[in-house]
Amino acid sequence: MKYYLAPLEGITNIYYRNTFTKYFRGIDKIYIPFINPSSFTITNKEKREIDPSLNDTHNVKLIPQIISKSAKDTIWLINQLNELGYDEIN
């Protein structure tokens, strides 16, 4: 059986994820709360959430999630996430 940690907006932020995985094992994937690209930009908070150097999740795979109404913004963000090393996006 696989176990995934689903996001709760405002709760499962980077600090929660890092602390949770420090004390609890057995999670297979963690989903990052939705990122909403707008005009080829994301907020500083969203940048912090996806920054691999800040995500110390003890080898648990992180999955960014995108929510957008713009195909161009979505493609731009997918490329940005790929450059950061993410190979799976929801």
NORRAZI-V471027 format. One record per pair of residues at least 12 apart in sequence whose C-alpha atoms are under 7 Angstrom apart, sorted by the first residue. I is the first residue (numbers start at 1). GAP is how many residues later the second one is. D is the distance in whole Angstrom. If there is no record, write none. Layout:
# NORRAZI-V471027
I:GAP:D
I:GAP:D
This chain:
# NORRAZI-V471027
2:26:6
3:24:5
3:25:5
3:26:7
4:23:6
4:24:6
4:25:5
4:26:6
5:22:7
5:24:6
5:25:5
5:26:6
6:24:6
6:25:5
7:24:6
7:25:6
7:26:5
8:25:7
9:24:6
13:36:7
14:35:6
14:41:6
17:40:6
18:37:6
18:38:5
18:39:5
21:36:5
21:37:6
22:36:7
27:33:7
28:32:6
28:33:7
29:31:6
29:32:5
29:33:6
30:30:7
30:31:6
30:32:5
30:33:6
31:31:6
31:32:5
31:33:6
31:34:7
32:30:7
32:31:6
32:32:5
32:33:6
33:32:6
34:31:5
34:32:5
34:33:6
35:30:6
35:31:5
35:32:6
36:30:6
36:31:5
36:32:6
37:31:7
37:36:6
37:37:7
37:40:7
38:35:6
39:34:6
40:33:5
40:36:6
63:25:6
63:26:6
63:27:7
64:25:5
64:26:6
65:24:6
65:25:5
66:24:6
